[in-house]
Amino acid sequence: MSDQGKQVAKVAALVAGGAVIGAGLGLLLAPQSGPETRRDISRYTKNTQLQATRWSGAIQSGVKSGVKEAMERGRAVYNLPREAKLPVETV
């Protein structure tokens, strides 16, 4: 491994170690007990899941209506009479 690669690995290890130590201290010094924290996390994840489900339904509905409209417009253009071609200018 090159010297630059070793330096990058050291920095990454320090950052990861700092994150682990910070998370540990945060849990130790938290103002709530473990069961309260787990309950709050559980509620948050359930609410987030519900919101994501709602958003996905709205996005799916919008995509379906957009595709339907595009298909209708494409059919309308395709089904135009062949005689209705635009006039070609001659120079």
C-alpha positions as CSV (number, residue, x, y, z in Angstrom):
1,M,0.0,0.0,0.0
2,S,1.3,3.4,-0.8
3,D,2.0,6.1,1.8
4,Q,-1.0,8.1,0.6
5,G,-3.2,5.0,0.9
6,K,-2.0,4.4,4.4
7,Q,-2.8,8.0,5.3
8,V,-6.3,7.7,3.9
9,A,-6.8,4.4,5.9
10,K,-5.6,6.1,9.1
11,V,-8.0,9.0,8.6
12,A,-10.9,6.7,7.8
13,A,-10.1,4.6,11.0
14,L,-10.0,7.8,13.1
15,V,-13.3,9.0,11.8
16,A,-15.0,5.6,12.3
17,G,-13.5,5.3,15.8
18,G,-14.7,8.8,16.6
19,A,-18.2,8.0,15.4
20,V,-18.3,4.8,17.6
21,I,-17.1,6.7,20.6
22,G,-19.5,9.5,20.1
23,A,-22.5,7.2,19.7
24,G,-21.5,5.3,22.8
25,L,-21.2,8.5,24.8
26,G,-24.5,9.7,23.5
27,L,-26.2,6.5,24.7
28,L,-24.5,6.7,28.1
29,L,-25.4,10.3,28.6
30,A,-28.9,10.2,27.1
31,P,-31.6,11.9,29.2
32,Q,-33.9,8.9,28.7
33,S,-33.7,5.3,29.7
34,G,-33.1,2.5,27.2
35,P,-36.8,1.4,27.0
36,E,-37.9,5.0,26.4
37,T,-35.4,5.5,23.7
38,R,-36.3,2.2,21.9
39,R,-40.0,3.2,22.1
40,D,-39.3,6.6,20.6
41,I,-37.2,5.0,17.8
42,S,-40.0,2.5,17.2
43,R,-42.6,5.2,16.9
44,Y,-40.4,7.3,14.6
45,T,-39.7,4.3,12.3
46,K,-43.5,3.5,12.1
47,N,-44.4,7.1,11.3
48,T,-41.6,7.2,8.7
49,Q,-42.8,4.0,7.1
50,L,-46.4,5.3,7.0
51,Q,-45.4,8.5,5.4
52,A,-43.2,6.7,2.8
53,T,-46.2,4.5,2.0
54,R,-48.4,7.5,1.4
55,W,-45.8,9.2,-0.7
56,S,-45.2,6.1,-2.8
57,G,-49.0,5.8,-3.5
58,A,-49.1,9.5,-4.6
59,I,-46.1,9.1,-6.8
60,Q,-47.5,5.9,-8.3
61,S,-50.8,7.5,-9.0
62,G,-49.1,10.5,-10.7
63,V,-46.9,8.3,-12.8
64,K,-49.8,6.2,-14.0
65,S,-51.8,9.3,-15.0
66,G,-48.8,10.7,-16.8
67,V,-48.2,7.5,-18.7
68,K,-51.9,7.3,-19.6
69,E,-52.0,10.9,-20.9
70,A,-48.8,10.3,-22.9
71,M,-50.3,7.2,-24.4
72,E,-53.5,9.0,-25.4
73,R,-51.5,11.8,-27.0
74,G,-49.3,9.4,-28.9
75,R,-52.3,7.5,-30.2
76,A,-54.0,10.8,-31.2
77,V,-50.9,11.8,-33.2
78,Y,-50.5,8.4,-34.7
79,N,-54.1,8.2,-35.8
80,L,-54.1,11.5,-37.6
81,P,-55.2,11.2,-41.2
82,R,-52.3,10.6,-43.5
83,E,-53.6,13.4,-45.8
84,A,-53.1,16.0,-43.0
85,K,-49.4,16.1,-43.6
86,L,-47.8,19.6,-43.4
87,P,-47.1,21.2,-46.7
88,V,-43.5,21.1,-47.7
89,E,-42.0,24.3,-49.0
90,T,-40.0,24.2,-52.2
91,V,-37.1,26.5,-52.6
